[in-house]
Amino acid sequence: MTSQVLAEFRRKASTGAAELQVGDEVVQLTNPLNPATHFSVKTEETWQCQIGEATVEIVKEQPLVVGGLHDDTYTVLVDNDVVAIATGN
């Protein structure tokens, strides 16, 4: 039987900080002090981390045209299975 653990992805648009909280563990995915966190021309960015035996991947997709004015799409995968999709800044 596979045990399930509650996970929460958080991103602050004002600072660019992104983190993943799994149980009591918090994994920093971005560094708000890094200029690349704020200024990027990529339309897709992937963050990956290992939590226990599971590989967690968060894919951020932003629109190509005037990306800052439209919501980004976030896809969360655990061991290559999509577990959540959300939109927002």
PABABA-781728 format. One record per atom (N, C-alpha, C, O): x, y, z; residue in one letter. Coordinates in steps of 0.001 Angstrom, whole numbers, padded with zeros to 6 digits, always signed. Atoms other than C-alpha are relative to their C-alpha. Layout:
XYZA;...
***
This chain:
+000842-001181+000000M;+000000+000000+000000M;+000884+001240+000000M;+001862+001308+000744M;-000760-001236+000103T;+001303+003450-000932T;-000569+001032+000959T;-001777+001268+000973T;+000483-001040-000910S;+001108+006137+001735S;-000017+001337-000727S;+000819+001601-001591S;+000113-001309+000626Q;+000014+009619+000746Q;+000369+001068+001018Q;+000035+000970+002198Q;-000415-001111-000839V;+001497+012823+002118V;-000495+001283-000654V;-000361+001464-001865V;+000501-001268+000513L;-000064+016250+001746L;+001166+000903-000390L;+002118+001074+000372L;-001039-000917+000486A;+002051+018641-000322A;-000660+001287-000446A;-001791+001283-000933A;+000516-001306+000414E;+001587+022334-001015E;+001094+000773-000734E;+002193+000960-000213E;-000905-000837+000780F;+003271+024389-003742F;-000407+001443+000235F;-001588+001783+000158F;+000278-001423-000232R;+003569+028106-002988R;+000947+000845-000827R;+002138+000553-000932R;-000815-000942+000761R;+004779+030951-005162R;-000486+001404+000278R;-001685+001677+000213R;+000327-001409-000207K;+004894+034661-004366K;+000415+000761-001242K;+001606+000885-001526K;-000301-000730+001229A;+004640+036663-007581A;+000828+001255+000290A;+001660+001647-000528A;-000715-001240-000317S;+005966+039785-005828S;+001498-000211+000214S;+002293+000679-000085S;-001415+000253-000262T;+009276+038149-004836T;+000599-001046-000937T;+001820-001137-001070T;-000489+001080+000853G;+009516+035243-007268G;+000334-001263+000765G;+000759-002254+000172G;-000308+001172-000823A;+009968+032832-004355A;-000984-001123-000307A;-002188-000895-000415A;+000828+001190+000194A;+008680+029313-004993A;+000530-001079+000921A;+001738-001293+001021A;-000404+001060-000906E;+008685+026490-002487E;-001057-001099+000005E;-002214-000890-000357E;+000868+001161-000110L;+007203+023066-001952L;+000072-000474+001432L;+001152-000767+001945L;+000041+000522-001360Q;+006071+021993+001495Q;-000635-001373-000036Q;-001744-001548-000539Q;+000481+001369-000090V;+005672+018276+002089V;+000119-000413+001454V;+001223-000585+001971V;-000032+000261-001437G;+004696+017446+005631G;+000658+001178+000698G;+000238+002322+000524G;-000730-001059-000702D;+007116+019405+007821D;+001191+000527-000794D;+001831+001496-000387D;-001169-000367+000805E;+009775+019665+005093E;-000361+001069-001035E;-001357+000939-001746E;+000185-001056+000999V;+010043+022842+002981V;+001209-000001-000921V;+002351+000085-000469V;-001054+000008+001011V;+012039+022734-000259V;-000080+001296-000783V;-001092+001571-001428V;-000074-001241+000789Q;+013107+026086-001782Q;+000243-000369-001451Q;+001218-001051-001767Q;-000155+000298+001424L;+012623+025866-005543L;+000659+001149-000752L;+001325+000925-001762L;-000648-001159+000615T;+013750+029404-006425T;+000603+000872+001083T;+000205+000813+002247T;-000649-000933-000907N;+015972+032018-004838N;-000416+001409-000400N;-000038+001864-001479N;+000444-001345+000350P;+014343+035483-004756P;+001149+000998-000196P;+000954+002049-000807P;-001140-000894+000151L;+017816+037056-004595L;+000704-000180-001341L;+001544+000639-001714L;-000601+000270+001306N;+018789+035554-007962N;-000767+000787-001071N;-001973+000587-001218N;+000695-000787+001028P;+017993+038019-010815P;-000717-000851-001050P;-001724-000417-001608P;+000647+000876+000986A;+017130+035095-013123A;-001390-000435+000457A;-002216-000845-000359A;+001329+000323-000519T;+014154+034428-010838T;-001036+000997-000505T;-002200+000643-000691T;+000930-001071+000369H;+012607+037743-011935H;-000011+000308-001489H;-001035+000721-002032H;-000124-000383+001403F;+013848+038235-015486F;+000385-001217-000832F;+001544-001633-000850F;-000250+001189+000811S;+013508+035274-017806S;-000887+000053-001230S;-002035+000489-001151S;+000790+000032+001230V;+012350+034859-021389V;-000503-001413-000291V;-001107-001657-001336V;+000477+001370+000180K;+011618+031150-020940K;-001522-000033+000084K;-002125+000677+000888K;+001445+000190-000103T;+008041+030099-021586T;-000331-001234+000831T;-001488-001448+001193T;+000213+001174-000850E;+008507+026880-019600E;+001182-000161+000945E;+002342-000044+000549E;-001038+000219-001017E;+010403+026232-016393E;-000407-001212+000822E;-001584-001381+001142E;+000288+001209-000765T;+010673+022970-014464T;+000834-000025+001264T;+002046+000189+001229T;-000673+000201-001275W;+011522+022482-010811W;-000200-001452+000383W;-001297-001993+000241W;+000082+001414-000350Q;+012299+018983-009590Q;+000678-000221+001339Q;+001728+000355+001621Q;-000626+000356-001273C;+012988+017561-006155C;-000409-001418+000378C;-001390-001964-000128C;+000238+001353-000476Q;+013113+014222-004409Q;-000575+000104+001400Q;+000022+000729+002277Q;+000627+000037-001321I;+010750+013678-001475I;-000168-001478+000353I;-001012-002172-000213I;+000020+001428-000307G;+011372+010310+000119G;+000406-000773-001243G;+001458-000513-001826G;-000278+000783+001207E;+011228+007810-002736E;-000684+000588-001232E;-000516+000069-002335E;+000758-000586+001116A;+009022+010050-004912A;+000749+001169-000638A;+001394+001964+000046A;-000537-001148+000730T;+010207+012452-007598T;-001159+000945-000284T;-002142+000570-000923T;+001035-001013+000196V;+008145+015642-007593V;+000520+001018-001000V;+001636+001522-000874V;-000377-000943+001058E;+008218+017896-010640E;-001123+001021-000151E;-002297+000654-000220E;+000973-001063+000222I;+006480+021245-011064I;+000420+000724-001263I;+001541+001221-001368I;-000271-000634+001286V;+006250+022658-014576V;-000833+001275-000083V;-002059+001240+000016V;+000669-001296+000154K;+005431+026350-014994K;+000051+000371-001476K;+001124+000416-002077K;+000074-000449+001386E;+004237+027436-018437E;-000619+001383-000013E;-001662+001618+000597E;+000576-001334+000104Q;+003700+031069-019262Q;-000210+000344-001464Q;+000548-000088-002332Q;+000314-000365+001380P;+002129+032568-022372P;+001170+000713-000669P;+001916+001452-000027P;-001097-000604+000758L;+004540+033652-025085L;-000198+001505-000164L;+000759+002269-000039L;+000279-001420+000258V;+002854+037003-025781V;-000421+000678+001295V;-001391+000265+001931V;+000280-000803-001196V;+002880+039520-022900V;-000269-000913+001196V;-001326-000849+001823V;+000147+001009-001038G;+003435+036760-020371G;-000394+000523+001360G;-001148-000142+002070G;+000307-000547-001314G;+003213+038993-017309G;-001442+000416+000177G;-001889+000608+001308G;+001392-000426-000087L;-000359+039979-018124L;-000985-001162+000012L;-002180-000955+000220L;+000861+001179+000042H;-001727+036439-018371H;+000423-000983+001078H;+001577-000994+001506H;-000303+001003-001025D;-001939+033635-015836D;+000950-001070-000534D;+000912-001432-001710D;-000879+001123+000313D;+000733+030953-015796D;-000756-001289+000306D;-001711-001290+001084D;+000567+001316-000290T;-000157+027260-015814T;+001055-000820+000725T;+002203-000894+000287T;-000897+000818-000803Y;+001404+025009-013179Y;-000510-001446-000037Y;-001668-001711+000285Y;+000337+001416+000024T;+001429+021225-013632T;+000895-000706+001007T;+002116-000554+000977T;-000745+000716-001034V;+002460+019034-010704V;-000030-001487-000337V;-001090-002078-000541V;-000130+001430+000291L;+003753+015532-011385L;+000723-000683+001158L;+001670-000139+001727L;-000683+000840-000983V;+004702+012831-008916V;+000306-001313-000696V;-000599-002021-001139V;-000460+001196+000713D;+006744+010008-010416D;-000596-000063-001413D;-001080-001104-001855D;+000468-000161+001386N;+005729+011246-013904N;-001512-000095-000186N;-001983-000122-001323N;+001453-000008+000090D;+001998+011107-013101D;-000513+001393+000375D;-000149+001928+001422D;+000576-001309-000292V;+000066+014394-013284V;-000972-000145+001168V;-001902-000950+001120V;+000870+000061-001174V;-001548+014984-009890V;-000803+001279+000187V;-001802+001286+000905V;+000735-001262-000129A;-002648+018625-010225A;+000404+000949-001115A;+001539+000934-001591A;-000248-001070+000963I;-002960+021474-012710I;-000719+001231+000540I;-001887+001156+000924I;+000589-001233-000493A;-003567+025071-011649A;+000488+001170-000836A;+001522+001083-001498A;-000417-001224+000696T;-003408+028558-013147T;+000057+001136+001021T;-000633+001111+002040T;-000139-001164-000865G;-002389+031834-011552G;+001351+000652-000228G;+002144+000208-001058G;-001274-000702+000108N;+000483+034254-011132N;+000865-000509+001079N;+002009-000073+001210N;
***
